[in-house]
Amino acid sequence: MARKLKVWVDHQACVGNAMCESIAAKTFRLNDNRQSEVMDPTANTEAEILEAAENCPVSAIFVEDAETGERLFP
């Protein structure tokens, strides 16, 4: 069973290059301000979400285990 993730984007850091959206398009989208936002943290696999976070050029994406609070990225 896959663990539940808490995923959020720091809008102070996000520059809207959409790398996350290209890797995990079901989880992330750009809002009207061209900043990433989380639509559904269960829509992509954990591996895809972590890959999207790791490829963010400004490390604006945070991923945690929703049950334990363990930080998975960064």
C-alpha positions, 0 to 999 in steps of 0.5 A, spaced: 500 500 500 502 506 498 503 511 503 499 518 503 503 524 501 503 531 504 505 535 498 506 543 497 509 548 493 513 555 496 510 560 492 515 565 495 520 561 491 516 558 485 519 561 478 513 557 474 518 553 469 513 548 469 518 542 470 514 539 475 507 539 471 511 536 465 513 530 470 507 529 474 502 532 470 496 529 474 499 532 481 501 539 479 499 545 475 501 552 474 495 557 476 494 564 473 500 567 476 504 561 473 506 558 479 505 551 481 500 548 485 498 541 488 491 539 485 492 531 487 497 528 491 495 521 490 494 522 482 501 520 480 506 515 483 510 517 489 516 516 485 514 521 480 512 526 485 519 526 488 522 526 481 518 532 480 520 535 486 528 533 485 527 537 478 525 543 481 530 548 479 529 552 486 527 547 490 520 550 491 516 543 492 516 539 499 514 532 500 512 529 507 509 522 509 502 525 511 502 520 517 509 520 520 511 527 518 517 525 515 520 529 510 522 526 504 524 532 500 528 536 500 
